[in-house]
Amino acid sequence: MPTMLQLLPNAAAHAVAAAAAAQSGAAEPSPRTFWMPPGASTIAPGVDLTLEVINWICYAFFAVIVALMVYFVAKYRHRRGERFRTEFPHHNTPLEIGWSVLPTLIVIGIFVVGFRSYLDIYTAPKNAFDIKVTAQKWGWTFQYPNGAQSEDLYVPSGKPVRLVLRSNDVLHSLYIPDFRVKRDVVPGRYTYMWFQCDHPTGLPGAELRDPNAKTVSGPLDASQRHALHCTEYCGTGHSKMNRYVYVLDETTFGEWMSKQAQWIDDIPEEELFFKAGPKLFQRCVQCHSLDGVNGIGPSWKGIIDRVKAYPMVGEGKKYATYQDYIRTSILVPGDYVVPPYANAMPTFKGQLNDKAIDALIGYMEHLDDFDPKTGKYLKAPAAK
C-alpha cells in the first residue's frame, strides 16, 4: 500500500515530467477536474493531484463519521417503555490513541508535501524569462525585456516565465487559474511568481490591439486563451482588471515582442490621434469617459476647453499651454488635482513616451471624430 508521501508527489517532480513530455511531443494539458479547470502549466498536475488526494481523505473521513453517526443514532435511540441508560464507557485507550495519532500523521504528511510544493512553485529556475508586472487601479501593465508593453500577458511556450510584481497604489492579487498560480501584489514591495506552459495558444487576432495589425480571424475563444484575474478587492473598478494570457511559440513571441516595442514608432505623426489614440485610451477608460459622464476622474468630453479656462494655464502662468498641463497631468498627476476629485491617478512616467503623449493630446483634440461609446474613429483616413 502506498504511503501518504507517495500519494502526494511534489510539484517539482510533475514539472520535470511535464517538461520532458513536452519535449517529446506527447505533452497535453491536464484534464478538467470537478473542482478545477484544465491545467495548462507544468505545475498543474502536481497541484491537482495534491488537491484530489486531500479531497479524498476528507471524503473518506466524512463517510466514516456520517456512517458511525447514523449507526449510533439507530443503535442507541430511546425505545418506548425503556428506561434511560446511565452506564457508558469512561475510557478506551486504543480508540483515543487511534483518533489522535492517525489524523496527526495525515496532517503532517499533507504539510510536508504542501510545503515542498510551495517552495517549488515560488522558487523560479535560474533561466526564467522575466516580465515586469505593474498593478494599478484598475489595470495591469506587462513590460518585457526589450521595453515592449501590453495590457494582456504574452509569454513564450516551453520556457519558465517569472513575473516580477509590484503595485502602484493598493493591494492587488494576480491569479491565473489554468496555471494554478496566485500571488499578492503589495504596494512598496516586489513579489514573484513563475510558471511554464508548453501549449501555445497563438496570437489573439483582433485582440492584439495593434492598430497596424491585419486581422481576419477575430478574437480567440475561451478555450484558446487563459483567464487572468485580480482576486483582491481593490475598489470600484476591481472587475475591470480581468485580462487574458496568450502563450506563443518562441518564433512568434520574438516577432510579437519586437513589433510591440515599436508599434507607435511606425505610425506617421498625422495619423497618431486616430491610430494610436484609441489604443492608448484603453489605459485611461477605467477612470475617464468620452461621453460627459464623470467617473473616478473627469470625463474627457470638452476637456480641451476646460483646461484652457483653468487659471494656471496661459502665457506667464504655471502652464504656458494646455498641452503642458495635459503632459504634466499624465506624468505627475498630483501636480494639480481638479476639484472635487481625489489624487487617485497613477503616474505614467516611464510607460508613455513623448510620441504617445502627443497621440493622447491629439485624441482629446479630435474627440468629436470618435464614437463616445465605443471610441471608434468615425471618419475615414485622408487618402494619400
N, C-alpha and C positions, 0 to 999 in steps of 0.2 A: 504494500500500500504506500503511495507517495506521501512524503512528508509535506507539511504546510509550506516550507520554503521551496519545495519542488513545484508545488502548485502555483506559487506566486513568483515567477521569474521577474528579475528586474528589467526596467525599460531598456537598459543598455543592450542586453542580450537580444531583445527584439529589434532594436535599431540596427544592430550588426547584421542580423538575419535578413531584415527587410532590405538593407542596402545591398547585401550580396545577391538577393533575389532580383533586385532592380538591375544590377549589372549583368545578370544572366538573361535578362529579358522576360523573366517569369513573374515579376512583382505585380501585384494587384492591390488596390485599396482594400482595407479590411472591411468586412460587410457591416451593414447596419445592424445594431442590436435593439432590443426592446427599449433600452434607456438612452442610447447614443446614436448619432448619425454615422454614416460611413466614415471610416478613419482614413485620412489621406497622407499622414506623416509617418515617419519610421518609428515614432514612439507610440503611435496609437494602439497597435496590437498589445503592447505590454500594459498600457493603461486600461484597455478594455478587459483584458484577462484578469487583472487585479480586481477591477470593479466587479466582474462576474463572480469570481471566487468569493469575495466578501459578501456579495448579494446571496449566493447560495448558502453560505454559512448562516446568514440571517434567516433565510427561508427555512433551513433545517431546524434551527432553534425555535422559530415561530411555530412550525408544525408540531414539534415535540411538546412545547409548552401548551399550545391550544389543545392537543390531544389529551395530555395529562389533566388539564383543567376540566375538559368535558368528562373524562373518566371519573375524576374525583367528585364532580358535581352529581353524577349519576350514582356512584357507589355510596357516597356518604350523605345523600339527601335525607331529609327528615321524612319518615313514613308515618302515616296516620296511626295513632294509637301507640306509637313508640316513644319512649321517654328519651329526653335529650341525653346524649352520651357525654360523659365527663372525662373518660380516660383518653389520653392522647400521648404520643411519644414525646419525650423531653430531649432526646439526644440520639444522633445517628452519625458516628464519626466518619464512616466511609462516604456517606452521602454528602456531608459538609465539606470533606476534603475534595470530593469529586466536583461539586459545583463551584469550588473556589479555584482549584488548580487548572482544570480543563479550560475554562474561559480565559484565565490568565495566560496560559501558553498560546492560545489562539490570538489573543490581543498582542502579545509580544511578537509573534510571527508576523502579524499584519504590520506592526510598527516597524520592524526591521526592514521588511521588503519595501514598505512605503517610503521610509527614509532614504533607502538606497535609490529608489526610483526618483525621489525628489532631487537628490544630488545629481543624478544623471540628467534629469530634464533641465536643470538650471546651471549646468556646467557645460558651456559651449565648447566644441572642438577648436583647436588652435587655428585650423584653416577655414574658419567660418567666414562667410561673406557678410560684412557689417552694413546695416541700413539704419540711419538715424531716424527716430520717430518722435515727433513733437505733437503732443495733445493740447488742445486749447478749446475753449468754448466757442463754437461747437463743431469740431472737425479734427482731422488728422493731417499732418504733413509728413510724407515719407521722403527722405533725402538720401540719394545714392552717392557712392564714392566720387563720381565724376561731376557732381553738382546738380544732376537732374532731380526734379521733384515731382511728386504725384500725390493725388488725394486718395486713390485706391493703392493697394500694395501689390507690387510686382516682384516676383522672386524667381531665381533660376532653379530649374529642377535638378535633382541628383546631387545637390550640394548643400551642406549645412549653412543656414542663414541665421545670423544673430541680430536681433533688434535691440538697439540702444535707445531706451525710452526716457523721455523727460516731459514735464508738464509746464505750460506757460502760466497756469493760473491755479486751478483747483485739482482735487484728487480725481483721477480717471482710472480706468482699468481696461486693458486690451485683452480680448478673448476671441480665439479662433476655434470654434467647436470642432471642426473637421480635423484640426491638427492636435487637439487635446492640450492646448497651451493657453495659459491665462496669467496675467501679471499686472499688478497695480502700477500706475504711473503717478509718482508722487512729486509734487512741486518742491524744488530745491534739492532733488536727488536724481541720480541716474539709476535706473533698474534695467535688467536684461532678461531676454528670453531667446530661446533658439529652437529651431525645428529643421527638418529636412523632408521635402516632398519629392518623390521620384516620378510623379504622374503629371505631365504637363496638361494644362487646360487650354492653352492657346491664347491669342490676343482677343480682347473683348469687343472687337468690331467697333460699332458706333460708340461704345462706352469708353473708347480710348481718349475721348475728349480732346483730340488733336484737330484743330481746325483745318490742317493741311492733309489729314488722312483721307483716303478714298475708301469708304466703307460701303459694302453691299450686302453683307450677311446680317447686319443688325446685332443687337446685344446677345451675349451667350445666355442660355437658360440656366436655371438654378443648379442643374446637375453639373455644369461645366465651370463653376467658379465656387469659391469658398467664402462664406459669410464672415465678416469681422465686426465685432460689436464693442461698444464701451459698456461695461457692466457695473459701473459705479455711478449712481445718480449724480449728475453734475450741473443741474439747472434746467431751465425750461426747454432748452434745445437738446437735451440729452438724447432723444430718439433720432436726432439728425446726424449722429455720429456713426450710424451703420454704414459700412463700406464693404468692399469685396477684395479677395486675394486672388491674383492670377499667377499661375505657375507657367513659366515659359522655358522651352529648351534653351540650351546655352547660346546657340547662334542667334535665335530670335530675341532673347533677352539682351544680348550685347547690342544688337541693332536698335532695339526699342530704347535702351538706356542712352545710347548716343544721340538718337533723334530727339528724345525727350529733353536732353540737356540744352539743345539749341533750337527748339521749335519756334521760339519767338524771334530769334535772330534771322530766320528765313522769311519773315513777313515784312513787306515794304512798309515804310513809315505811314503812307497814306491809307493803308489797309489795316493798321493796327487796331483802330477803335471797333471795327465790326468783326475782325477775325480773332484778335486776342482778348478784347474787352469782355465778351460774354463768358469766355472760359475763366478768366481771372476773377470775374464777379462771383463765380461759384464759391470762392473763399469768403465772400462777404455776405452771401444771401442768407446766412443763418441769423444775421442781426439787422440787415438793411433790406428794404423792398424797393421796387421800381414804380409802384402804383400809388404812392402817397400814404400808405399805411405804416405808421411808426411801430417799431418793434423794440428790440434791445437798444438799437441805435436809430437815428433819424432816417427817414426814407430818402432815397436819392432823387426822387422826383422834385424838380425845381431846385436842386442843391446848388447849382452854379449861381443862380440869382440870390439865394440866401447867403452864400458865402461872400459874394460881392458886397452885401449890405452889412456884414459884420464890422464893428467899429475898429477892429485891429487890422483890417485889410485895406490897403491903399498906399499911395505914394507917401513915404516918410513914416509909415506905421510899422507895426511889428512884422507884418507880412506884406510885401510890396504888391503882390498879385495873388489872385485866388489860387493859381497853380502852386504858389509857395505854401499856402495854407494847407491845401489838399495833400501835397507831398509830405509836409511835416506831420499831418494827422495820421498818415499811413505809417511813417517810420517812428514817430514819437507821439503816440495817441494822447498821452496825458498832458501835452504842452498847452492845449486849450480844450476843455471839455464843454461841449454845448449843453447849456441848461435845458431841461432838468435831468439830463441823462447822467448815469454814473460813469466813472472812469473804468469801464469794463473791457474796452477794446485792446486786444493784444497787439504788440508791435510786429510789423512785417519786415523789420530790418534784417538784411541777410537773406530774405526769402524773395523779395521783389527788387529787380534792378531798375535803373532809370527808364529803360525802354518799357518795362511792364507798367511802371507808374504812369508814363506817358499814355499807354494804352487805356488805363483806367480813367485818366482825366479826359481823354478823347471820348470814351464811352459815356461819361457823365455829360459831356457837351452835346452828344447826339442822342440822348435818351428818347426823344420824340420819334426816332427812326427804328425803335425796338418795341416789340410787344411787351407791355409791362408785366404780364403774367408769365410768359414763357422765356422772355429775354431774347427771342428770335429776331434777327435783323429783317426788317420789312421791305428794304429796298435792295434791288439787285446791284451788285458792284458795277461801277462805271467801266465801260468797255475800254480796253487799252488800244 
